[in-house]
């Protein structure tokens, strides 16, 4: 089973909302995660994306990116969102997806150093939400953006 398939199973079992929203992990390349969802179970009274659903998909992309990065580094820990804000730029009028990328190398180095020294760290992430078929390289402007701080506690080496 691939890393994404294992993680898809894990989030569907541990975060039931992802099942209701139809969240699917589309792609992960070690630097960015793309998560998509259909509009149908996530629309509001106007037929566009419900703000809470759009927010949830953006958070799953960011949270999932941290979880997958930890796994790549041979670590596990408790990952939670500490603070987050969403800016809705245009209506979500189609199936949608969120793209979250790891921050610059300097920020990542500080984060990894904190995890190694203290077993905890903070990371600021940005997810961008787009309408249409998911891709790792969107060409249009995002319909919404999420910015949040994620905290990892109790980081430890994975025992396999």
N, C-alpha and C positions, 0 to 999 in steps of 0.2 A: 504494500500500500504506500502511495506517495506521501510526502510530507504534507501537502495540501489536503489530500483526502483524509489523513489522520486528524489534521487540525479541524477540518470541516466537521467530522464526526464529533470531535471534542466540543466545539462550540455549540453544535446542535443539542448535545446532551447536557451541557452545563449552563447554557443560556437559552432557555426555551423560546424567548422572544425571537431569536434568529430563525426558528422554524416558521413562526407566524408571519414574519416579514418576508420569507423566501430568500434570505441572505445566502449567497453562494460565493465562495472564494474562487476568483477567476484566475489570478496569476500572482506569483511571487518569484522575485529574482535575487533575493538577498539584500536588495536596496529599496524595493518598493512592493507594496501589496495593493492589488485591485480586488475590490469586493463589489458584487452587483446584486440588484434586487428588482423584481418586477413592480411596475406601477399598480397593477390590479389590486393586490391586498394592502397597498400603501397609499391609496388616494384619500383625499379629503372630500368635503361636500361640494367642492367645485370641480372635482375630477382631476386635480393636480396633486402632486406629492404632498402628503401630510407632513407637516414640519417635524413632528416627533419621529416619524419613520426615517426621514432624510437625515436627521441628527443621529439616530441610532446606527444607521449604515456607516456614516462618517466616523463615528466613534469605534465601531467594530473594526474598520480599516486601520485606524491608528493603534488601538489596543492590540489587534492581531499582529500588526507589524512588530511591535515590541516583543510579543510572545514568540514569534517566529525567529526574530533576531537572537533572542536569548537561547533558543534551541540551537541555532547555528553555532553559537559560541560555547555550547556544552553546558549551559546554565539553565536553571529554572528558578522561579521566584513568584512572589505575589505581585501582579501587575494591576494597578487601579488607575482610573482617571481621577485626578485631583481637582482640576478646574477645566472648564471648557466653554467655548462660546461659538455661536453659529451665526453666519451672515448669509441670508437668503437673497441672492442677487437677481434671480428670475424664476418664474414658475417651473417646476419639474413636471413636464407634460408627457413623459415617456418613461419606459424602463430606465433605470438609472444605476450609476456606479460611482464608487468613491476610490480615489487614488491617494495613497499616503506614501511619502518618501522619507527615508531616514535623513536627518539634518546633515550639515556639513561635517567634514572629517574632524575638525577641532571639537565640535560639540560631542561627537561620538566618542572621541578619545577621553574627554572629561567624564562622560557617562560611564564608560567601561572602567576607567580608573577608580571612580567612586564605587562601582559594584565590587571591584576587586579588593579595595581597602576596607569598605564599610558594610558590604553586603546590601547596599541600597543606593538608589540614585534617582534622579529626575531627568525627564526628557521632554522638551517642547516639540510638539508635532503639529503638522497642518495636513488636513485631508481636504481634497477638492472633489466636489460632487458634479458629475456630468450626466447629461441625458443621452440615451441611445445605447448602442452596443458597446460593451466594455472593451477597452484597449489600454495598454500600458503607456501609450503616447497620444493623449488626447490632442486634437487640433483646434477645438473650439474653446470658448471661454467657459469657466465653470458656472453652474447654476447656483452653487452654494459653496461656502468654505467654512471649515471647522478648524479652530485653533484650540489646542489643549495641552495641559501638562499631565504627564503620566509618571507615576511613582512606582518603582520596583523596590520591594522590601524582601528581606530574607533570601537574597540571591545566593545560590549554592550550585556546586557542580552537580550535573545530572549523573545519577548512578544508573548505568545500563548493564 
